[in-house]
């Protein structure tokens, strides 16, 4: 599997049903490979054909969505923001005969923040200190992301992955980078991303815990004027969305 052609021809079951759009398609497979030194490594392999997203630079044929995703993965990597680990990327052809492959490592031991919390509800809550370690890791991830002026755009609990290690440390990573953008104004990044995380976490995390998250994100021990302004904006947007969805 040392070439684009070999990966393209590899037979593997679909992890998700292929997405058909604009005369093309894209799909994801999960594959396990044996390491030369022993053990196995799991990867997700995405393959697409004539499946692009229209943009100002590519108004007709569109830019391959996996190329866009690969660029964002590398951008996050350059900024030191934990995300997916790329293994391979390649493109062949052009115009109406364009193929692309993106391979990333499986996030071994990681679960989405959404599944993590659901597991707690099902199996019993850990200590509050354990829960706060998870929140602190996610806050550090968001702080590093926004410090690089990156706005994720879909910063939902299902797109934030965490791993609780044996030494009680917690790692956090973010996936689904398709809507990520560099924003010229750093202050605008948390308004969208923290609102998304807050809105979809309100039924699980207490107000006290969410305020603790905000303090950790800002690197403060007590709410200041900016923190209070940011909290009011986030809560206002969450309340407006709740009212709109209940109509």
C-alpha positions as CSV (number, residue, x, y, z in Angstrom):
1,X,0.0,0.0,0.0
2,X,2.8,2.4,-0.9
3,X,1.0,4.2,-3.8
4,X,-2.2,6.1,-4.5
5,X,-3.3,3.3,-6.9
6,X,-2.9,0.6,-4.3
7,X,-4.9,2.4,-1.8
8,X,-7.6,3.3,-4.3
9,X,-8.0,-0.4,-5.3
10,X,-8.0,-1.7,-1.6
11,X,-11.2,-3.6,-0.9
12,X,-12.7,-2.5,2.5
13,X,-16.2,-2.3,4.0
14,X,-17.7,1.1,4.2
15,X,-17.7,2.6,7.7
16,X,-20.3,5.1,6.6
17,X,-22.5,4.8,3.5
18,X,-21.0,6.8,0.6
19,X,-22.2,10.3,0.0
20,X,-23.5,11.0,-3.5
21,X,-23.4,14.6,-4.7
22,X,-23.1,16.5,-8.0
23,X,-22.3,13.4,-10.0
24,X,-19.6,12.2,-7.7
25,X,-19.2,10.3,-4.4
26,X,-17.1,10.1,-1.2
27,X,-16.9,7.4,1.4
28,X,-15.1,6.3,4.5
29,X,-13.5,2.9,5.4
30,X,-11.9,1.8,8.7
31,X,-8.9,-0.4,8.1
32,X,-6.5,-2.3,10.4
33,X,-3.0,-2.9,9.4
34,X,-0.3,-5.0,11.0
35,X,2.8,-3.1,12.1
36,X,6.2,-4.5,11.1
37,X,7.3,-4.4,14.8
38,X,4.1,-6.2,15.9
39,X,0.6,-5.2,16.9
40,X,-2.0,-3.4,14.7
41,X,-2.8,0.1,13.7
42,X,-6.3,1.3,12.8
43,X,-6.8,4.1,10.3
44,X,-9.8,5.8,8.6
45,X,-9.4,5.9,4.8
46,X,-11.5,8.4,2.9
47,X,-11.8,8.1,-0.9
48,X,-13.7,10.4,-3.2
49,X,-14.3,10.8,-6.9
50,X,-15.6,14.1,-8.5
51,X,-16.8,15.2,-5.2
52,X,-16.0,18.9,-4.6
53,X,-17.1,22.0,-2.8
54,X,-17.6,25.1,-4.9
55,X,-15.5,28.2,-4.0
56,X,-14.3,31.5,-5.5
57,X,-11.1,29.7,-6.7
58,X,-13.0,26.7,-7.9
59,X,-16.4,28.0,-9.1
60,X,-17.1,25.2,-11.7
61,X,-15.5,21.9,-10.7
62,X,-15.1,22.7,-7.0
63,X,-12.3,21.9,-4.7
64,X,-12.0,18.2,-3.5
65,X,-13.5,18.2,0.0
66,X,-10.7,16.0,1.3
67,X,-8.1,18.4,0.0
68,X,-9.8,21.1,2.0
69,X,-9.9,18.9,5.0
70,X,-6.2,17.9,4.6
71,X,-5.3,21.6,4.5
72,X,-7.2,22.3,7.7
73,X,-5.6,19.3,9.4
74,X,-2.1,20.6,8.5
75,X,-3.1,24.1,9.6
76,X,-4.2,22.9,13.0
77,X,-1.0,20.8,13.2
78,X,1.2,23.9,12.4
79,X,-0.6,25.8,15.2
80,X,-0.1,23.0,17.7
81,X,-3.9,22.4,18.1
82,X,-4.5,18.7,18.7
83,X,-6.7,17.2,16.0
84,X,-6.4,14.2,13.6
85,X,-3.1,12.7,12.7
86,X,-2.6,12.5,8.9
87,X,-1.0,9.3,7.4
88,X,-1.5,9.9,3.6
89,X,-3.0,12.3,1.2
90,X,-3.0,12.2,-2.6
91,X,-5.0,13.4,-5.6
92,X,-5.1,12.2,-9.2
93,X,-6.7,13.5,-12.4
94,X,-8.6,16.7,-12.8
95,X,-11.7,18.3,-14.1
96,X,-14.5,15.7,-14.3
97,X,-12.1,12.8,-13.5
98,X,-10.7,13.8,-10.1
99,X,-9.9,11.4,-7.3
100,X,-8.6,12.0,-3.8
101,X,-7.6,9.9,-0.8
102,X,-7.1,11.0,2.8
103,X,-5.9,8.6,5.5
104,X,-5.8,9.5,9.2
105,X,-5.0,7.5,12.3
106,X,-7.9,6.3,14.4
107,X,-8.1,8.3,17.7
108,X,-7.4,5.2,19.8
109,X,-8.8,5.4,23.3
110,X,-10.7,8.7,22.6
111,X,-14.4,9.1,22.8
112,X,-16.5,12.1,21.9
113,X,-17.4,14.4,24.8
114,X,-21.0,13.6,24.0
115,X,-20.4,9.8,24.4
116,X,-18.2,10.4,27.4
117,X,-21.1,12.2,29.3
118,X,-23.6,9.6,28.2
119,X,-21.4,6.9,29.6
120,X,-21.3,8.8,32.9
121,X,-25.1,9.0,33.0
122,X,-25.3,5.3,32.2
123,X,-22.5,3.9,34.5
124,X,-22.4,6.5,37.2
125,X,-20.7,9.9,37.5
126,X,-17.0,10.1,38.3
127,X,-15.9,12.5,41.1
128,X,-16.3,16.2,40.4
129,X,-12.5,16.6,40.2
130,X,-12.6,13.9,37.4
131,X,-15.3,15.8,35.5
132,X,-13.5,19.1,35.9
133,X,-10.3,17.6,34.5
134,X,-12.3,16.8,31.3
135,X,-13.7,20.3,31.2
136,X,-10.2,21.8,31.8
137,X,-8.7,19.8,28.9
138,X,-11.4,21.0,26.5
139,X,-11.0,24.6,27.7
140,X,-7.2,24.4,27.0
141,X,-8.0,23.0,23.5
142,X,-10.4,25.8,22.7
143,X,-8.0,28.4,24.1
144,X,-5.1,27.2,21.9
145,X,-7.4,27.0,18.9
146,X,-8.7,30.6,19.3
147,X,-5.2,31.9,20.2
148,X,-4.3,31.0,16.6
149,X,-7.5,32.9,15.4
150,X,-9.1,29.6,14.3
151,X,-12.8,29.5,14.6
152,X,-14.0,25.9,14.3
153,X,-17.6,26.7,13.3
154,X,-19.1,23.4,14.6
155,X,-17.6,23.1,18.1
156,X,-20.2,20.6,19.4
157,X,-19.6,17.9,22.0
158,X,-19.8,15.3,19.3
159,X,-16.8,16.9,17.5
160,X,-14.6,17.2,20.7
161,X,-12.9,13.9,21.6
162,X,-11.3,13.2,25.0
163,X,-9.1,10.4,26.5
164,X,-8.8,9.9,30.2
165,X,-5.4,8.3,30.9
166,X,-4.4,6.0,33.8
167,X,-2.3,8.8,35.4
168,X,-5.6,10.9,35.6
169,X,-4.4,13.3,32.8
170,X,-7.0,14.1,30.1
171,X,-6.2,14.7,26.4
172,X,-8.6,16.5,24.1
173,X,-8.8,16.8,20.3
174,X,-11.1,18.3,17.8
175,X,-12.4,16.7,14.5
176,X,-14.7,17.7,11.7
177,X,-12.7,20.7,10.5
178,X,-14.7,21.4,7.3
179,X,-16.1,24.7,8.5
180,X,-12.9,25.9,10.3
181,X,-11.8,29.4,9.3
182,X,-9.0,31.8,10.2
183,X,-10.7,34.9,11.6
184,X,-9.0,38.3,11.5
185,X,-10.4,39.2,14.9
186,X,-9.5,36.8,17.6
187,X,-12.3,38.1,19.8
188,X,-14.9,36.8,17.4
189,X,-13.8,33.2,17.6
190,X,-15.3,32.3,21.0
191,X,-18.7,33.9,20.3
192,X,-19.6,31.2,17.8
193,X,-17.6,28.2,19.2
194,X,-18.3,28.6,22.9
195,X,-22.0,29.3,22.2
196,X,-22.2,26.0,20.3
197,X,-20.5,24.0,23.1
198,X,-22.5,25.8,25.7
199,X,-25.9,25.3,24.0
200,X,-25.4,21.5,23.5
201,X,-24.0,21.1,27.0
202,X,-26.6,22.9,29.1
203,X,-28.7,19.8,29.9
204,X,-25.6,18.0,31.2
205,X,-23.2,20.5,32.7
206,X,-24.3,22.7,35.6
207,X,-24.1,26.5,35.3
208,X,-21.3,26.4,37.9
209,X,-19.3,23.9,35.8
210,X,-19.9,25.9,32.6
211,X,-18.6,29.1,34.4
212,X,-15.6,27.1,35.6
213,X,-15.0,26.2,32.0
214,X,-15.1,29.8,30.9
215,X,-12.6,30.8,33.6
216,X,-10.2,28.0,32.5
217,X,-10.6,29.0,28.9
218,X,-9.7,32.6,29.7
219,X,-7.0,31.6,32.2
220,X,-8.5,33.5,35.1
221,X,-9.6,32.6,38.6
222,X,-12.4,35.0,38.9
223,X,-14.9,36.5,36.4
224,X,-13.8,39.9,35.2
225,X,-15.6,42.4,33.0
226,X,-14.7,40.7,29.7
227,X,-15.7,37.3,31.0
228,X,-19.0,38.5,32.2
229,X,-19.7,40.2,28.9
230,X,-18.7,37.0,27.0
231,X,-20.9,34.9,29.3
232,X,-23.9,37.1,28.8
233,X,-23.5,37.0,25.0
234,X,-23.2,33.2,25.0
235,X,-26.1,32.7,27.3
236,X,-28.3,35.1,25.3
237,X,-27.5,33.3,22.0
238,X,-28.3,30.0,23.7
239,X,-31.6,31.2,25.0
240,X,-32.6,32.7,21.7
241,X,-31.8,29.4,19.9
242,X,-33.9,27.5,22.5
243,X,-36.9,29.8,21.9
244,X,-36.6,29.5,18.2
245,X,-36.5,25.7,18.3
246,X,-39.5,25.5,20.6
247,X,-41.7,27.4,18.2
